[in-house]
């Protein structure tokens, strides 16, 4: 938007162009004003940053122009065209602070019109869920009687829970700074087996209770061993339950090499980007893959969105299963704030769906 | 996509259960329902379709009546319509058959 100001001075009249300001957000959620030129520059820098890190191609000029149209607007919210809607899945539905957990899911289904639902335990990790399986089953049975939308169960792989003092395994994060690399690797390998077993146990129990799908959130949060534990669990679960929906959501844009030498199906896990992460997850047996790209809180939402799309686009183009981009606090270009603002969330979501052939969020 | 207000739950089921990508899942559901892909996200069109096929809608009393299947009732019809197994439906059939009930 461009306006003009007339400056009157003595006997002269001067007309100067003044660029309008667009209200937009930073990665930490702060509301700022940027000129259209600044937004364009951020989009270009964002895609360059994403391409440099991931070695993927930068977005084309048409794609950048499309993003500019989305972000150079003061509209409160935005959305895709009618007919182009995608599916929403969740890492847990509801706050569990009002009514029962079943009420939470009913609110999501009946009032928020969620496409899918996910029952979860407040301590959202598979290790603490394991001893609670009978109680989770009891709730899930009621949920399945009273809900229509597909309802699953989810938690995080959370390999760190298996380390001292929360678990039996020596803490590799303490071994590594001491230079005890072999010991740190052995500890992670031990934790992989324990975690994988627990995830399979919980999945088996929840299938008995009637779930439509199981969700493994933030896979890879503790690095390549965490990702491997999840993949091994998925493989076993797929073999036992051929029709079960299995969703995986990653923790970050690339897999940290905390171990460094772990492989799945002959491919090293450390350093994997979304395309390779998806390929490994599909081999294990997922039906939905969710890449995650972390937000840079010091950059604008436009910058972050361009970066996300650059990093994830090849994954979406080549995937043989639905891709549900993780889009929430601090991932998928949604600002890192406990109350992600709707203006930023809808812009980032619309951009991702329209430019990436995304199946959902 | 709008959940049970539209056909979002049905398209989601095809993603979760069969790993269908969005375009394929939408076309599959549209074909099974006998509607267009554009109808799938139209709550006005879909309410009539959902009530006619007994696949559930919002169970607020002004939207569905006691004659309209909801929740587990609806999921029986969804499983048959989409030709997919729904876990809780299969479990329900197995459990009620223990008493001799034939479904």
Interface residues (C-beta under 8 A of the other chain):
Chain A: X82 X83 X85 X86 X87 X88 X89 X109 X110 X112 X113 X114 X115 X116 X144 X145 X146 X147 X148 X149 X150 X152 X207 X208 X210 X211 X212 X213 X243 X244 X245 X247 X286 X287 X288 X319 X320 X321 X322 X358 X359 X360
Chain B: X1 X2 X3 X4 X5 X6 X8 X9 X11 X12 X13 X15 X16 X17 X18 X19 X20 X21 X22 X25 X37 X38 X41 X42 X55 X56 X58 X59 X60 X70 X71 X72 X74 X75 X78 X84 X85 X86 X87 X88 X91
